[in-house]
């Protein structure tokens, strides 16, 4: 069922064509594109679009696919057979690898129970493992009868080749752990435990950031927070680099990349989500402004260089906008 849905996406109205050859059969792959700031959204299936190479070369990828948990998606069957699902994931990882510049990075997010499969996918598709990041959530699931409650997701960080082409050693200054007596002079390096980024999952008060419909219902229950993508993009790219998100969802990668001076390609199968991403990028809400995270990285030695924006200009623009709104 899922395979048929993915195959049907090859019939999307053609606005750009790329001819490829696989198993001696010639295909025409197409996608409808929309410009969004420094990047673009491609309406279509990532499996075929990555195969077609119309995405172009990329420097960084955030891979956050459906987790095969039998959730409801308009254009995807989330109840695939496990073997089929992980073969699909391996195909995506391989195609992203082929498009990635030497030393480029991938951040593959998944459920903690799937860690073994994630690492296998990356290893067998050519990626070199660097870190297994533990994204510790602020809330936890209810414990089962035979196991502990879950409170984290894994994000596998890997590169094309042994040495990353870019790795910016970010410094943060979280609250001191209990028992520490002395304040830090210049913060601390970010480690592989990320316990300072709040999740936006359902069941947790998430403020204004999640996209909602007119009735206030969440448009996407698995929306990634802009703070998470800010850290990933700052760590593994520079201004002018290209970020890829094959399962764009609500477009968080594009929103953050645009503010950090990176180009982006967001691929999304659901037209409803594509329209939401377009609107989100065109009418950026105050809750999507990543400027509030700048001070948190102030001890990073090359922060001005990697942020890629004029902070004073941004502040003045936001202040002017607030003033104009107040006069309405």
N, C-alpha and C positions, 0 to 999 in steps of 0.2 A: 504493500500500500504506500509506504513512504517513498519507495523507489519510483513508483509511478508518478507521485506528486512531484518529485524532483525532476523527472523527465519532462513533465508537462511545461516546466518553466522555460524550456528551450524555445517555446513558441511565442514568447513575449514579443510585442511589436519591435521591429528592428530600428534602432537609431544608430547603432555602431556594430560593425561586423568584424569577426576574426575567424579565419579559416584555419582549422587544425586537422591533424591527421593522427588517428589512434586506431591500431589494429587494421590499418589500411583502409579505413572508412573515413570519408571526409564529411565534416559537420560544419554547420554555420551556427555560431554562438552569438547571441544578441542580448542587449540589455538596455533598458531605458534609464537614462542618466539625468541627474539633477545637480546643479552646482550649489554648494553650500559653503559660503565663505572661502577658505583656502582649499577646500576639499570637494568631494562629490559623493552622492549616493547612487548606487546602482541597484535597480529593482530587478531581482532575479535570484537564481539559486547559486550559491557559492561554489558548489561542486563543479558545475559546468563553466561558470565564469572564471574560476581560477585555472581550470584546464585550458581555457581559450587564450590566456595570457593578456587579455585586453585590460587587465588591472594594471599591468606594468610592474616595474621593479619596486620593491618596498624595503624599508629599513627596520621596521618594528611592527609586530602583529600582536593584538590582544585577541585571544581565542577563547570565547565564552559561549560554547554551544548549548543547545538544549541538552539536559542531563539524562534523557530517556527515563523520566519518572512518571510517565503517563499523564502529563499535564496537558491542558487543552491549548492547542495552537490552531489558528485558522488555516495555515498552509503547511503543516508538518505533523506527521504521525510520531508521537513521543512514546510509542510503545513498540519499538523495534525489537527484534530478537537481539540479544546481547552481542552475538558474533557479528551480525550485520552492522550493528551500531559502531562497534570498535573498528571494523574494517573501514567504515565510512570516515571515522575520525582519523585513521591512519592515512587515508587518501587525502583528506584536507591538510593534515600536517605535512605530507609529502609535497603537495602542490604549493603550499605556502613556502616551504623550504626552497623549491625551485625558483620562486620569484624573489627571494630575499637576497640582499647584497651580502657579500662576504663579511662575516662578523656581525650581521644583523641579528636581532633578538625576537623571540617569541615568548609570550606569557600565556600559558594554557591553564585556565581555571576550571576546576571540577570539584565534585563531592569527594570528601576524604576517603570514602570506601573505594573509590576508583583510582587511587594513587598509583597502584601497580600498573594498571592499564595505560594511564597517562604517560608514565615513564617509558613503557614499552613502545607506545606509539611514537614518541619523540625519538627514541633510540633507533628504531627500525626505519625511520624516515630520514635519518642522517643528522639529526640535531645533537649537539653536545650539551649535556646537562650541566647547569651551573648552580642552581639553588632550588630547593623546595620551600617556597614561602608559605607560612601558615598565617592565613588571614583570620584572626580570632575575632569572633563576633561579640557584640555587646550583650546579646541574649543567647539562650540555648534552647534546644528542643527538649521536649519532655522525655525523661529517661525511659527506655524500654524495660520489659520485665527481666531481660537477661544482659543488658549492656548500658553503659553510661550515656547520658544525654550528649548530643553533638553540639559543638560550639565553634566550629571553624570550617573553612574551606581551604583547599590547597591551590596554590598557583605555581606551576612548574615554570621556572625561568631557564631557557636554553638558548644557545646561539648557533649560528652557522659557522662552524670552525671553533677551535679551542679558545680563541681570544675575542672578546666582544669588540666591535669597532667603536662603540661608545659605551662607557659605564661611568656615570657621574655619581660620585660617592656623596650622597645626600646626608646632611646632618639635621637632626631635629632636637627638640628639647622638651620631652614629655615630663609630666610630674615625677618627682623622685619616688622611687619605691619605698615602702615602709621600712624604717630602720636606717635609711641613708641620712647622714648628718650634714653633709656639705653640698651646696649647690654646684652644678657644673659651670665651668667658666665659658665653654663654647659648645654646649650641647653634646650630642653623641651621634655616631654614625647609625644610619638605618640598618637594622639587622634583618634576618629572615623570619622574624616574628612581628607581624603587623597587627597590633592590638589597639591602635589609636584611630582607626578609621571605622566610622559607624556604618552599618549595613542599612539597606532600604527595604528589606523584605517585609512581606505582609505580617501583621501581628505586632509590629513595632512602630512606635510613633516616629514618622520620618520627616515631619516638617513640610516645607513647601517644595522640596526638590522633586519628588516623584511626579510623573505626568499623570493627570487625571482627566476624566471626561466631565461633561457638564453636571452630572449627578455626583461628582466627587469620587467616583470609582477609579481605582488604579488602572491605567492602560496596560501596564506590564508589571507583573508581580516580582519579576527577577531583575529589575532595573539596577544597574551598577552605579555606585555613587561617584560623583565627579572627583572626590578626594582620592579615590582609588586610582583612577586613570591619570590624575595629576602626578601621583608618585611614579607610576609606571613610565609615563612619557618623559618625565624629567630625568629618570634614572637611565634610560636606554635610548635616548635620541637627542638631537640638536636641532635648533631652529632651521627650517628648510628641509628636514628629513620627512619621509612619507610614512604614515602609520596606516595599517590595515586592520579592519574589523570585519571578518567574514560573516558574523552573525550580529548585525548591528543593533537589533532590538529597538531601544529608544535613542540611540545615537550618542551615547555618552562620550565615546572615543572621539567623535567628530567635534563635539562641543568643546572638549578640553584641548584637542590638537589645534583647533582654530585660534584659541586664546594664547597658546604657547608658540605660535608662529610655525607650526608644522602643517604640511599638507596631509590629507587623509583620503582614504577610499573606504566607504561603508557599504557593505552588501547586505541587502535585506529582502526577504522573500514575500513579506506581507505588505501590501500596498497601504493598508491602514497605518502600519508602523512607519513606512516611508514618509507619508504625509505628516505624521507627528514629528518626525525628525526634521523635516523641512521647516515646519512651523517653529520648532524649538530653536533651531539655528538662526532663523530670520528674526525671531522675536525673543531674544535671550532674556530670560528672567533674572532678577537679582540673585535668586537661589542658585543659578548656574554660573555665577561669577566666581572664578577661581582665585581672584585677587585676595580673598580672605585667608588663603593658605600661605601666602607669600612670607609673612612674618614667621610662620612655623619652620621655615627652612632658612632663616636668616644667617645661620652659622655655616651654611654651605659655601665653600670658598669661591666657586664660580657661578653663583646663583644668577647674577645679572646676565651673564653670557648664555646660560641654558634656558632662562625664563623666556628670553626672546621678545620682550615687550618693554616699552618705556613706561615704567610704573607711575611716574608723575603725570604723564599724558593720560594714562588710563584713569587715574584718580580724578583728574580735572574733568574728563569726559563724563564720568559717572556722576560727579557733583553737579555738572551743568544739566544733565538729564533729570536728576532729582528736582532741581530748581524749576525746570520747565514743567514737570508734572505737577508740582505744587501750585503753579500759577493757573492751571487748567480749571 
